[in-house]
Amino acid sequence: MSEIFQQLDSFAENFVTFMALLFTLGVAIGIAALIWIYISDISQTRQTIRRNYPIIGRFRYFFEHLGEFFRQYFFALDREELPFNRAQRTWVYRAAKNIDATVAFGSTNPLNVPGDFLFLNSLFPPLPEEIIDNYPVTFGETFSLQPYSTDSFFNISGMSYGALSGPAIQAMSLGAANSGIWLNTGEGGISPYHEKGTCDLVFQMGTAKYGLRNKEGKLCEEKLLGLRNKGSIKMVEIKISQGAKPGKGGILPGIKVDEVIASSRGIAIGEDSISPGRHPEIENVEGLLNFINYVRDVAGKPTGIKCVIGQSEWLDDMCHQILKKGLEYAPDFITVDSGDGGSGAAPMSLIDHMGLPIKRSLPLVVDKLTEFNLRSRIKVIASGKLINPADVATALCLGADSVNSARGFMFALGCIQALQCNKNTCPTGITTQDPNLQDGLDPFDKSARVGNYAQNLTKAVKMIAHACGVKHPRLLRRTHAQMITEKGIPETLSKIYPDKTPLDSTQITGI
Ligand SMILES: Cc1cc2nc3c(=O)[nH]c(=O)nc-3n(C[C@H](O)[C@H](O)[C@H](O)COP(=O)(O)O)c2cc1C
């Protein structure tokens, strides 16, 4: 009997030892697996979140996947998130990754919300041989020393180095070069990252004249003249205002101002970088036209302005004065930014409530230029939440020559709309100067996404234009689209915004 107990005892001992070994082995395998996952996460370059948050970052993709199933029961629907809903963002993510952008079963876009657009298909879309592949637009054709022609109608809007990280700008520069689009520098001047890809650059002159200022913070003519010899700079955009914060200049906290930012801007390291709310040298419309003409003469590049439209009487004044002073005084382009445009940092009362949205301001500007017969002289660029093909096609229907996007390209870089651009904590390394977070953003991998996004969007807009029966997107007109009205039914754009005919000289006073 005692022998049986002894055997049972030794069996129990062995069993416990075996289980302890098994447990230790399990823990060791678990730790080894975690180390392996950790190393593979930080060494891969495709997903910034996994690189910046090894192991736990994987849950994002897991939950994102589960979200597809849970969303219909618990969470927001595809079209409920702001400022960009999931459907809009998903289109960009897929286009940037160059993966299938088709959808199944049916549209989730109810098309009954006032302000929504839809396009009018033609019975006879053009045959392949009738399609126009290249439809360039030329800026500063007659009055600029170095006019600029480009086929591209979808380009990268101004975002300064400082608001964006170096790797983010580098990825945009490389991607822009590969896809033949331009990159606007934003108001922070040119950094070494802008020039990595040798893409076409639009130099933005903000109110603080970063990159072009002297020690007193005023515009330095010698530096402006220096732009002439910079082949990569194709145009100069004088920033008058930005949709997210009309009346306020750029805001970059000192914590973000490192050595490279300081030298690109011409300011001290660690100093808060606050641009004035207005160009001190521009007091009125005549001053604006004189300044544009001066900048164009010195820099030798097509020169335009960027503004958000609010009170709009100045447009009449500007057109009158251009006709009076001479066409050379006109801006070569106007970038019309929407009141709901984005920003690295902006006061809520301005970002939420100031300035007209693009669907109102774009036709207003286009019509004013048409009335004064200045439409061919002054090109019009539109920006503001135009990140999907239908948005871009709508802007072209409303009369834009080109469209700029900022946040669309941020999504292409992997932005997850964490709404942290004003802190130094952007989890995707795009709007932070924290080297640890920047480390996750591989500029080479992400540059391909920038290029894919630009190319796939262009392709999709061409598809819309084709279905509307026109040979190139730049031939889209107001007759090709309708907008949902208050009654929930569509109305042709040409009825909502009737095309203007040029005024005759007796109607244009003051000349
Ligand atoms: C992070 C960030 C930085 C920006 N920096 C600038 C800037 O330096 N100058 C400027 O004119 N606009 C700036 N903008 C505004 C954009 O250029 C653009 O006009 C606006 O966001 C609307 O386009 P979107 O809806 O495609 O983003 C910035 C926007 C973002 C999101």
The ligand as an ORCA input file, in Angstrom:
! r2SCAN-3c Opt
* xyz 0 1
  C      -0.366     70.553    -41.021
  C      -0.782     71.656    -41.933
  C       0.096     72.706    -42.189
  C      -0.295     73.751    -43.037
  N       0.599     74.763    -43.315
  C       0.244     75.737    -44.172
  C       1.170     76.756    -44.549
  O       2.321     76.795    -44.121
  N       0.741     77.707    -45.434
  C      -0.512     77.683    -45.982
  O      -0.853     78.552    -46.784
  N      -1.397     76.716    -45.649
  C      -1.043     75.753    -44.776
  N      -1.938     74.748    -44.490
  C      -3.273     74.769    -45.166
  C      -3.265     73.904    -46.429
  O      -2.281     74.327    -47.333
  C      -4.611     73.942    -47.165
  O      -4.830     75.235    -47.644
  C      -5.806     73.526    -46.327
  O      -5.503     72.547    -45.395
  C      -6.942     73.021    -47.214
  O      -6.570     71.886    -47.939
  P      -6.903     70.383    -47.442
  O      -8.340     70.369    -47.084
  O      -6.579     69.500    -48.625
  O      -6.046     70.093    -46.276
  C      -1.576     73.725    -43.637
  C      -2.450     72.670    -43.377
  C      -2.064     71.633    -42.547
  C      -3.020     70.505    -42.307
*
